Each structure stands twice: as structure tokens, then as C-alpha cells.
């Protein structure tokens, strides 16, 4: 399955089982929001002065770990 990022705004559709904008299931979207919320809360709790570096580290680490068999 190919990931399609949210287009936001008027594209989003919350009826049915999938969003008409990105095509992802509402369950997948909800689970992703929970993950993001957890990362935001963690970074805020740590009170990082450079949250963009934390976000970049998370993205790069995730991509690297997904490429390993």
C-alpha cells in the first residue's frame, strides 16, 4: 500500500470508511494522529529548544529502520 499524506481542509472527508482526499482509512488516520500527538507531547515535556531537530531525527530514524529487512 502506498502512503498518501493528508491534503487537509476541504479535501478531508469523514464519512464512509476512507477519506476522499488522501484515500486512507479513518482508522489509519486516527492511529497516526495518536502517534503524532504522543511525539508532540514528549517533545514539549522535554522542552527542547530545537524541536525541528527532534522532528528531523525522528523522521530519519523511522525511514532508516523501515529500510532494514
Phi and psi restraints in degrees (range 20) as a CNS / XPLOR table:
assign (resid 1 and name C) (resid 2 and name N)
       (resid 2 and name CA) (resid 2 and name C) 1.0 -91.9 20.0 2
assign (resid 2 and name N) (resid 2 and name CA)
       (resid 2 and name C) (resid 3 and name N) 1.0 135.5 20.0 2
assign (resid 2 and name C) (resid 3 and name N)
       (resid 3 and name CA) (resid 3 and name C) 1.0 -78.6 20.0 2
assign (resid 3 and name N) (resid 3 and name CA)
       (resid 3 and name C) (resid 4 and name N) 1.0 132.8 20.0 2
assign (resid 3 and name C) (resid 4 and name N)
       (resid 4 and name CA) (resid 4 and name C) 1.0 -120.8 20.0 2
assign (resid 4 and name N) (resid 4 and name CA)
       (resid 4 and name C) (resid 5 and name N) 1.0 118.3 20.0 2
assign (resid 4 and name C) (resid 5 and name N)
       (resid 5 and name CA) (resid 5 and name C) 1.0 -68.1 20.0 2
assign (resid 5 and name N) (resid 5 and name CA)
       (resid 5 and name C) (resid 6 and name N) 1.0 156.7 20.0 2
assign (resid 5 and name C) (resid 6 and name N)
       (resid 6 and name CA) (resid 6 and name C) 1.0 -63.3 20.0 2
assign (resid 6 and name N) (resid 6 and name CA)
       (resid 6 and name C) (resid 7 and name N) 1.0 138.0 20.0 2
assign (resid 6 and name C) (resid 7 and name N)
       (resid 7 and name CA) (resid 7 and name C) 1.0 -90.8 20.0 2
assign (resid 7 and name N) (resid 7 and name CA)
       (resid 7 and name C) (resid 8 and name N) 1.0 -17.9 20.0 2
assign (resid 7 and name C) (resid 8 and name N)
       (resid 8 and name CA) (resid 8 and name C) 1.0 70.4 20.0 2
assign (resid 8 and name N) (resid 8 and name CA)
       (resid 8 and name C) (resid 9 and name N) 1.0 174.4 20.0 2
assign (resid 8 and name C) (resid 9 and name N)
       (resid 9 and name CA) (resid 9 and name C) 1.0 56.1 20.0 2
assign (resid 9 and name N) (resid 9 and name CA)
       (resid 9 and name C) (resid 10 and name N) 1.0 -131.7 20.0 2
assign (resid 9 and name C) (resid 10 and name N)
       (resid 10 and name CA) (resid 10 and name C) 1.0 -66.6 20.0 2
assign (resid 10 and name N) (resid 10 and name CA)
       (resid 10 and name C) (resid 11 and name N) 1.0 -16.7 20.0 2
assign (resid 10 and name C) (resid 11 and name N)
       (resid 11 and name CA) (resid 11 and name C) 1.0 -72.2 20.0 2
assign (resid 11 and name N) (resid 11 and name CA)
       (resid 11 and name C) (resid 12 and name N) 1.0 -30.2 20.0 2
assign (resid 11 and name C) (resid 12 and name N)
       (resid 12 and name CA) (resid 12 and name C) 1.0 -68.6 20.0 2
assign (resid 12 and name N) (resid 12 and name CA)
       (resid 12 and name C) (resid 13 and name N) 1.0 141.1 20.0 2
assign (resid 12 and name C) (resid 13 and name N)
       (resid 13 and name CA) (resid 13 and name C) 1.0 -138.0 20.0 2
assign (resid 13 and name N) (resid 13 and name CA)
       (resid 13 and name C) (resid 14 and name N) 1.0 123.3 20.0 2
assign (resid 13 and name C) (resid 14 and name N)
       (resid 14 and name CA) (resid 14 and name C) 1.0 -106.9 20.0 2
assign (resid 14 and name N) (resid 14 and name CA)
       (resid 14 and name C) (resid 15 and name N) 1.0 12.8 20.0 2
assign (resid 14 and name C) (resid 15 and name N)
       (resid 15 and name CA) (resid 15 and name C) 1.0 -96.4 20.0 2
assign (resid 15 and name N) (resid 15 and name CA)
       (resid 15 and name C) (resid 16 and name N) 1.0 159.5 20.0 2
assign (resid 15 and name C) (resid 16 and name N)
       (resid 16 and name CA) (resid 16 and name C) 1.0 74.5 20.0 2
assign (resid 16 and name N) (resid 16 and name CA)
       (resid 16 and name C) (resid 17 and name N) 1.0 -162.0 20.0 2
assign (resid 16 and name C) (resid 17 and name N)
       (resid 17 and name CA) (resid 17 and name C) 1.0 -97.8 20.0 2
assign (resid 17 and name N) (resid 17 and name CA)
       (resid 17 and name C) (resid 18 and name N) 1.0 -20.6 20.0 2
assign (resid 17 and name C) (resid 18 and name N)
       (resid 18 and name CA) (resid 18 and name C) 1.0 -132.0 20.0 2
assign (resid 18 and name N) (resid 18 and name CA)
       (resid 18 and name C) (resid 19 and name N) 1.0 151.5 20.0 2
assign (resid 18 and name C) (resid 19 and name N)
       (resid 19 and name CA) (resid 19 and name C) 1.0 -74.0 20.0 2
assign (resid 19 and name N) (resid 19 and name CA)
       (resid 19 and name C) (resid 20 and name N) 1.0 135.4 20.0 2
assign (resid 19 and name C) (resid 20 and name N)
       (resid 20 and name CA) (resid 20 and name C) 1.0 -74.3 20.0 2
assign (resid 20 and name N) (resid 20 and name CA)
       (resid 20 and name C) (resid 21 and name N) 1.0 -20.4 20.0 2
assign (resid 20 and name C) (resid 21 and name N)
       (resid 21 and name CA) (resid 21 and name C) 1.0 -77.1 20.0 2
assign (resid 21 and name N) (resid 21 and name CA)
       (resid 21 and name C) (resid 22 and name N) 1.0 -53.7 20.0 2
assign (resid 21 and name C) (resid 22 and name N)
       (resid 22 and name CA) (resid 22 and name C) 1.0 -105.5 20.0 2
assign (resid 22 and name N) (resid 22 and name CA)
       (resid 22 and name C) (resid 23 and name N) 1.0 -16.4 20.0 2
assign (resid 22 and name C) (resid 23 and name N)
       (resid 23 and name CA) (resid 23 and name C) 1.0 83.3 20.0 2
assign (resid 23 and name N) (resid 23 and name CA)
       (resid 23 and name C) (resid 24 and name N) 1.0 -1.6 20.0 2
assign (resid 23 and name C) (resid 24 and name N)
       (resid 24 and name CA) (resid 24 and name C) 1.0 -80.0 20.0 2
assign (resid 24 and name N) (resid 24 and name CA)
       (resid 24 and name C) (resid 25 and name N) 1.0 154.6 20.0 2
assign (resid 24 and name C) (resid 25 and name N)
       (resid 25 and name CA) (resid 25 and name C) 1.0 -70.4 20.0 2
assign (resid 25 and name N) (resid 25 and name CA)
       (resid 25 and name C) (resid 26 and name N) 1.0 153.0 20.0 2
assign (resid 25 and name C) (resid 26 and name N)
       (resid 26 and name CA) (resid 26 and name C) 1.0 -65.2 20.0 2
assign (resid 26 and name N) (resid 26 and name CA)
       (resid 26 and name C) (resid 27 and name N) 1.0 -29.5 20.0 2
assign (resid 26 and name C) (resid 27 and name N)
       (resid 27 and name CA) (resid 27 and name C) 1.0 -65.4 20.0 2
assign (resid 27 and name N) (resid 27 and name CA)
       (resid 27 and name C) (resid 28 and name N) 1.0 -45.4 20.0 2
assign (resid 27 and name C) (resid 28 and name N)
       (resid 28 and name CA) (resid 28 and name C) 1.0 -62.2 20.0 2
assign (resid 28 and name N) (resid 28 and name CA)
       (resid 28 and name C) (resid 29 and name N) 1.0 -43.5 20.0 2
assign (resid 28 and name C) (resid 29 and name N)
       (resid 29 and name CA) (resid 29 and name C) 1.0 -61.6 20.0 2
assign (resid 29 and name N) (resid 29 and name CA)
       (resid 29 and name C) (resid 30 and name N) 1.0 -44.5 20.0 2
assign (resid 29 and name C) (resid 30 and name N)
       (resid 30 and name CA) (resid 30 and name C) 1.0 -63.5 20.0 2
assign (resid 30 and name N) (resid 30 and name CA)
       (resid 30 and name C) (resid 31 and name N) 1.0 -42.9 20.0 2
assign (resid 30 and name C) (resid 31 and name N)
       (resid 31 and name CA) (resid 31 and name C) 1.0 -65.3 20.0 2
assign (resid 31 and name N) (resid 31 and name CA)
       (resid 31 and name C) (resid 32 and name N) 1.0 -38.3 20.0 2
assign (resid 31 and name C) (resid 32 and name N)
       (resid 32 and name CA) (resid 32 and name C) 1.0 -64.4 20.0 2
assign (resid 32 and name N) (resid 32 and name CA)
       (resid 32 and name C) (resid 33 and name N) 1.0 -41.4 20.0 2
assign (resid 32 and name C) (resid 33 and name N)
       (resid 33 and name CA) (resid 33 and name C) 1.0 -61.4 20.0 2
assign (resid 33 and name N) (resid 33 and name CA)
       (resid 33 and name C) (resid 34 and name N) 1.0 -38.8 20.0 2
assign (resid 33 and name C) (resid 34 and name N)
       (resid 34 and name CA) (resid 34 and name C) 1.0 -63.6 20.0 2
assign (resid 34 and name N) (resid 34 and name CA)
       (resid 34 and name C) (resid 35 and name N) 1.0 -43.6 20.0 2
assign (resid 34 and name C) (resid 35 and name N)
       (resid 35 and name CA) (resid 35 and name C) 1.0 -61.9 20.0 2
assign (resid 35 and name N) (resid 35 and name CA)
       (resid 35 and name C) (resid 36 and name N) 1.0 -46.6 20.0 2
assign (resid 35 and name C) (resid 36 and name N)
       (resid 36 and name CA) (resid 36 and name C) 1.0 -63.5 20.0 2
assign (resid 36 and name N) (resid 36 and name CA)
       (resid 36 and name C) (resid 37 and name N) 1.0 -44.5 20.0 2
assign (resid 36 and name C) (resid 37 and name N)
       (resid 37 and name CA) (resid 37 and name C) 1.0 -58.7 20.0 2
assign (resid 37 and name N) (resid 37 and name CA)
       (resid 37 and name C) (resid 38 and name N) 1.0 -41.6 20.0 2
assign (resid 37 and name C) (resid 38 and name N)
       (resid 38 and name CA) (resid 38 and name C) 1.0 -62.8 20.0 2
assign (resid 38 and name N) (resid 38 and name CA)
       (resid 38 and name C) (resid 39 and name N) 1.0 -41.6 20.0 2
assign (resid 38 and name C) (resid 39 and name N)
       (resid 39 and name CA) (resid 39 and name C) 1.0 -66.1 20.0 2
assign (resid 39 and name N) (resid 39 and name CA)
       (resid 39 and name C) (resid 40 and name N) 1.0 -40.8 20.0 2
assign (resid 39 and name C) (resid 40 and name N)
       (resid 40 and name CA) (resid 40 and name C) 1.0 -63.5 20.0 2
assign (resid 40 and name N) (resid 40 and name CA)
       (resid 40 and name C) (resid 41 and name N) 1.0 -46.8 20.0 2
assign (resid 40 and name C) (resid 41 and name N)
       (resid 41 and name CA) (resid 41 and name C) 1.0 -61.5 20.0 2
assign (resid 41 and name N) (resid 41 and name CA)
       (resid 41 and name C) (resid 42 and name N) 1.0 -40.5 20.0 2
assign (resid 41 and name C) (resid 42 and name N)
       (resid 42 and name CA) (resid 42 and name C) 1.0 -62.4 20.0 2
assign (resid 42 and name N) (resid 42 and name CA)
       (resid 42 and name C) (resid 43 and name N) 1.0 -48.1 20.0 2
assign (resid 42 and name C) (resid 43 and name N)
       (resid 43 and name CA) (resid 43 and name C) 1.0 -63.4 20.0 2
assign (resid 43 and name N) (resid 43 and name CA)
       (resid 43 and name C) (resid 44 and name N) 1.0 -38.9 20.0 2
assign (resid 43 and name C) (resid 44 and name N)
       (resid 44 and name CA) (resid 44 and name C) 1.0 -67.0 20.0 2
assign (resid 44 and name N) (resid 44 and name CA)
       (resid 44 and name C) (resid 45 and name N) 1.0 -39.4 20.0 2
assign (resid 44 and name C) (resid 45 and name N)
       (resid 45 and name CA) (resid 45 and name C) 1.0 -63.1 20.0 2
assign (resid 45 and name N) (resid 45 and name CA)
       (resid 45 and name C) (resid 46 and name N) 1.0 -37.1 20.0 2
assign (resid 45 and name C) (resid 46 and name N)
       (resid 46 and name CA) (resid 46 and name C) 1.0 -74.4 20.0 2
assign (resid 46 and name N) (resid 46 and name CA)
       (resid 46 and name C) (resid 47 and name N) 1.0 -18.0 20.0 2
assign (resid 46 and name C) (resid 47 and name N)
       (resid 47 and name CA) (resid 47 and name C) 1.0 56.7 20.0 2
assign (resid 47 and name N) (resid 47 and name CA)
       (resid 47 and name C) (resid 48 and name N) 1.0 44.5 20.0 2
assign (resid 47 and name C) (resid 48 and name N)
       (resid 48 and name CA) (resid 48 and name C) 1.0 -60.6 20.0 2
assign (resid 48 and name N) (resid 48 and name CA)
       (resid 48 and name C) (resid 49 and name N) 1.0 136.9 20.0 2
assign (resid 48 and name C) (resid 49 and name N)
       (resid 49 and name CA) (resid 49 and name C) 1.0 -85.5 20.0 2
assign (resid 49 and name N) (resid 49 and name CA)
       (resid 49 and name C) (resid 50 and name N) 1.0 -7.9 20.0 2
assign (resid 49 and name C) (resid 50 and name N)
       (resid 50 and name CA) (resid 50 and name C) 1.0 -131.1 20.0 2
assign (resid 50 and name N) (resid 50 and name CA)
       (resid 50 and name C) (resid 51 and name N) 1.0 64.3 20.0 2
assign (resid 50 and name C) (resid 51 and name N)
       (resid 51 and name CA) (resid 51 and name C) 1.0 -61.9 20.0 2
assign (resid 51 and name N) (resid 51 and name CA)
       (resid 51 and name C) (resid 52 and name N) 1.0 -25.1 20.0 2
assign (resid 51 and name C) (resid 52 and name N)
       (resid 52 and name CA) (resid 52 and name C) 1.0 -66.7 20.0 2
assign (resid 52 and name N) (resid 52 and name CA)
       (resid 52 and name C) (resid 53 and name N) 1.0 -32.9 20.0 2
assign (resid 52 and name C) (resid 53 and name N)
       (resid 53 and name CA) (resid 53 and name C) 1.0 -68.8 20.0 2
assign (resid 53 and name N) (resid 53 and name CA)
       (resid 53 and name C) (resid 54 and name N) 1.0 -38.7 20.0 2
assign (resid 53 and name C) (resid 54 and name N)
       (resid 54 and name CA) (resid 54 and name C) 1.0 -61.7 20.0 2
assign (resid 54 and name N) (resid 54 and name CA)
       (resid 54 and name C) (resid 55 and name N) 1.0 -46.5 20.0 2
assign (resid 54 and name C) (resid 55 and name N)
       (resid 55 and name CA) (resid 55 and name C) 1.0 -61.8 20.0 2
assign (resid 55 and name N) (resid 55 and name CA)
       (resid 55 and name C) (resid 56 and name N) 1.0 -41.9 20.0 2
assign (resid 55 and name C) (resid 56 and name N)
       (resid 56 and name CA) (resid 56 and name C) 1.0 -64.6 20.0 2
assign (resid 56 and name N) (resid 56 and name CA)
       (resid 56 and name C) (resid 57 and name N) 1.0 -42.1 20.0 2
assign (resid 56 and name C) (resid 57 and name N)
       (resid 57 and name CA) (resid 57 and name C) 1.0 -60.4 20.0 2
assign (resid 57 and name N) (resid 57 and name CA)
       (resid 57 and name C) (resid 58 and name N) 1.0 -45.4 20.0 2
assign (resid 57 and name C) (resid 58 and name N)
       (resid 58 and name CA) (resid 58 and name C) 1.0 -61.5 20.0 2
assign (resid 58 and name N) (resid 58 and name CA)
       (resid 58 and name C) (resid 59 and name N) 1.0 -46.9 20.0 2
assign (resid 58 and name C) (resid 59 and name N)
       (resid 59 and name CA) (resid 59 and name C) 1.0 -62.0 20.0 2
assign (resid 59 and name N) (resid 59 and name CA)
       (resid 59 and name C) (resid 60 and name N) 1.0 -46.0 20.0 2
assign (resid 59 and name C) (resid 60 and name N)
       (resid 60 and name CA) (resid 60 and name C) 1.0 -66.7 20.0 2
assign (resid 60 and name N) (resid 60 and name CA)
       (resid 60 and name C) (resid 61 and name N) 1.0 -40.5 20.0 2
assign (resid 60 and name C) (resid 61 and name N)
       (resid 61 and name CA) (resid 61 and name C) 1.0 -65.4 20.0 2
assign (resid 61 and name N) (resid 61 and name CA)
       (resid 61 and name C) (resid 62 and name N) 1.0 -43.9 20.0 2
assign (resid 61 and name C) (resid 62 and name N)
       (resid 62 and name CA) (resid 62 and name C) 1.0 -61.0 20.0 2
assign (resid 62 and name N) (resid 62 and name CA)
       (resid 62 and name C) (resid 63 and name N) 1.0 -47.2 20.0 2
assign (resid 62 and name C) (resid 63 and name N)
       (resid 63 and name CA) (resid 63 and name C) 1.0 -60.8 20.0 2
assign (resid 63 and name N) (resid 63 and name CA)
       (resid 63 and name C) (resid 64 and name N) 1.0 -42.5 20.0 2
assign (resid 63 and name C) (resid 64 and name N)
       (resid 64 and name CA) (resid 64 and name C) 1.0 -64.3 20.0 2
assign (resid 64 and name N) (resid 64 and name CA)
       (resid 64 and name C) (resid 65 and name N) 1.0 -44.2 20.0 2
assign (resid 64 and name C) (resid 65 and name N)
       (resid 65 and name CA) (resid 65 and name C) 1.0 -69.1 20.0 2
assign (resid 65 and name N) (resid 65 and name CA)
       (resid 65 and name C) (resid 66 and name N) 1.0 -29.9 20.0 2
assign (resid 65 and name C) (resid 66 and name N)
       (resid 66 and name CA) (resid 66 and name C) 1.0 -73.0 20.0 2
assign (resid 66 and name N) (resid 66 and name CA)
       (resid 66 and name C) (resid 67 and name N) 1.0 -22.9 20.0 2
assign (resid 66 and name C) (resid 67 and name N)
       (resid 67 and name CA) (resid 67 and name C) 1.0 -83.0 20.0 2
assign (resid 67 and name N) (resid 67 and name CA)
       (resid 67 and name C) (resid 68 and name N) 1.0 -18.2 20.0 2
assign (resid 67 and name C) (resid 68 and name N)
       (resid 68 and name CA) (resid 68 and name C) 1.0 -78.3 20.0 2
assign (resid 68 and name N) (resid 68 and name CA)
       (resid 68 and name C) (resid 69 and name N) 1.0 138.2 20.0 2
